[in-house]
Amino acid sequence: MSERDDQMEQEKNRIRVAIDGPSGAGKSTIARAVAKRMEMDYIDTGAMYRAVAYKMLQNSVSPNELQLIEEMLADTDIDFAKGNILLDGEIINNKIRTPEVSALASECSALAPVREKLVRLQRQMGEKKSIIMDGRDIGTNVLTDAEYKFFLNAKPEERARRRHLELLEKGQEASYLQVLEDIKQRDHNDMTRALNPLRKAEDAWEIDTTGMNLEQVICTIISHIKGE
């Protein structure tokens, strides 16, 4: 088989799964688990925006300093390897999961220079292989022609409970009421931003995960993909 034939065969068998939804809906955990079971690569787009936010904080760059942000992005490399996210070669898994980074990630995700660079990287990943990608606008903007699209949702109180528990398990002090307020504020920011706001794609299958455990959601998505 020639290199071109091999490439065509890979493209024929390639599937792309887009998972969108609000903060705390369990997108990343579920997408990662589905990818592992289906032997696909998982691309955590939310972590990519968090990585940019983390670098902005480290360099004291604010969201309104667009020129500095563009200069910073020109010298920024984000990649995934063995379940880790790397920023300029450094593993930053835990460093990007703080409330401060989360808040700034929501802001910087609405900035055109940031979105243009990261969306370009994300689309390139989807051209090469079978992937599962989660975020806020994967099905509506990044992978509009994805073979499978899902929109995960849950009540704000349920999402806040999950996020609060997650922070406590990591040893971080957090108030449930503050986490709930942060969730609601981020929902507002994501849904009202001018550039690619959070919304369900017309051809996406919505799953309300309130009251569902992790295994139930994973099996529901895999069954849909396999046509069972």
KABEL-V750637 format. One record per backbone hydrogen bond with DSSP energy under -1.0 kcal/mol. CO is the residue of the C=O (numbers start at 1). NH is the residue of the N-H. E is the energy in kcal/mol with one decimal. If there is no record, write none. Layout:
BEGIN
co:CO nh:NH e:E
co:CO nh:NH e:E
END
This chain:
BEGIN
co:2 nh:6 e:-2.6
co:3 nh:7 e:-2.1
co:4 nh:8 e:-2.4
co:5 nh:9 e:-2.2
co:6 nh:10 e:-2.1
co:7 nh:11 e:-2.2
co:8 nh:12 e:-2.0
co:9 nh:13 e:-1.9
co:15 nh:131 e:-1.3
co:16 nh:148 e:-1.9
co:17 nh:133 e:-2.8
co:18 nh:150 e:-2.9
co:19 nh:135 e:-2.1
co:20 nh:152 e:-2.8
co:22 nh:25 e:-1.5
co:26 nh:30 e:-2.4
co:27 nh:31 e:-3.1
co:28 nh:32 e:-2.4
co:29 nh:33 e:-1.7
co:30 nh:34 e:-2.7
co:31 nh:35 e:-2.5
co:32 nh:36 e:-1.9
co:33 nh:37 e:-2.1
co:34 nh:38 e:-2.1
co:35 nh:40 e:-2.9
co:41 nh:132 e:-2.4
co:43 nh:45 e:-1.2
co:43 nh:134 e:-1.3
co:44 nh:48 e:-1.1
co:45 nh:49 e:-1.9
co:46 nh:50 e:-2.2
co:47 nh:51 e:-2.2
co:48 nh:52 e:-1.7
co:49 nh:53 e:-2.4
co:50 nh:54 e:-3.0
co:51 nh:55 e:-2.2
co:52 nh:56 e:-2.3
co:53 nh:57 e:-2.3
co:54 nh:58 e:-2.4
co:55 nh:59 e:-1.7
co:56 nh:61 e:-3.0
co:57 nh:60 e:-1.1
co:62 nh:65 e:-2.0
co:64 nh:66 e:-1.1
co:65 nh:69 e:-2.2
co:66 nh:70 e:-2.5
co:67 nh:71 e:-2.0
co:68 nh:72 e:-2.4
co:69 nh:73 e:-2.7
co:70 nh:74 e:-1.7
co:72 nh:75 e:-1.1
co:73 nh:76 e:-1.8
co:77 nh:88 e:-3.3
co:79 nh:86 e:-3.0
co:81 nh:84 e:-2.0
co:84 nh:81 e:-2.2
co:85 nh:92 e:-2.1
co:86 nh:79 e:-2.0
co:87 nh:90 e:-1.9
co:90 nh:87 e:-2.8
co:92 nh:96 e:-1.2
co:94 nh:97 e:-1.4
co:98 nh:102 e:-2.5
co:99 nh:103 e:-2.4
co:100 nh:104 e:-1.8
co:101 nh:105 e:-2.6
co:102 nh:106 e:-1.7
co:103 nh:107 e:-1.3
co:104 nh:108 e:-3.0
co:105 nh:109 e:-1.7
co:107 nh:110 e:-1.4
co:108 nh:111 e:-1.4
co:111 nh:115 e:-2.5
co:112 nh:116 e:-2.7
co:113 nh:117 e:-1.6
co:114 nh:118 e:-2.4
co:115 nh:119 e:-2.9
co:116 nh:120 e:-1.5
co:117 nh:121 e:-1.8
co:118 nh:122 e:-2.6
co:119 nh:123 e:-2.6
co:120 nh:124 e:-1.7
co:121 nh:125 e:-1.7
co:122 nh:126 e:-1.7
co:125 nh:129 e:-1.0
co:130 nh:41 e:-1.7
co:131 nh:17 e:-2.4
co:132 nh:43 e:-3.0
co:133 nh:19 e:-2.7
co:134 nh:45 e:-1.1
co:137 nh:141 e:-1.5
co:137 nh:142 e:-2.0
co:138 nh:143 e:-3.4
co:143 nh:146 e:-1.8
co:148 nh:18 e:-3.0
co:149 nh:205 e:-2.2
co:150 nh:20 e:-2.8
co:151 nh:207 e:-2.7
co:153 nh:209 e:-3.3
co:155 nh:159 e:-2.3
co:156 nh:160 e:-2.6
co:157 nh:161 e:-2.0
co:158 nh:162 e:-2.0
co:159 nh:163 e:-2.3
co:160 nh:164 e:-2.8
co:161 nh:165 e:-2.2
co:162 nh:166 e:-2.3
co:163 nh:167 e:-2.3
co:164 nh:168 e:-2.2
co:165 nh:169 e:-2.4
co:166 nh:170 e:-1.0
co:167 nh:172 e:-2.6
co:168 nh:171 e:-1.7
co:175 nh:179 e:-2.6
co:176 nh:180 e:-2.7
co:177 nh:181 e:-2.2
co:178 nh:182 e:-2.5
co:179 nh:183 e:-2.4
co:180 nh:184 e:-2.4
co:181 nh:185 e:-2.3
co:182 nh:186 e:-2.5
co:183 nh:187 e:-2.5
co:184 nh:188 e:-2.0
co:185 nh:189 e:-2.6
co:186 nh:190 e:-3.1
co:187 nh:191 e:-2.3
co:188 nh:192 e:-1.5
co:189 nh:193 e:-1.0
co:190 nh:198 e:-2.6
co:201 nh:204 e:-1.9
co:205 nh:151 e:-2.2
co:207 nh:153 e:-2.4
co:209 nh:212 e:-2.3
co:213 nh:217 e:-1.8
co:214 nh:218 e:-2.4
co:215 nh:219 e:-2.5
co:216 nh:220 e:-1.9
co:217 nh:221 e:-2.2
co:218 nh:222 e:-2.4
co:219 nh:223 e:-2.5
co:220 nh:224 e:-1.7
co:221 nh:225 e:-2.3
co:222 nh:226 e:-2.5
co:223 nh:228 e:-2.8
END
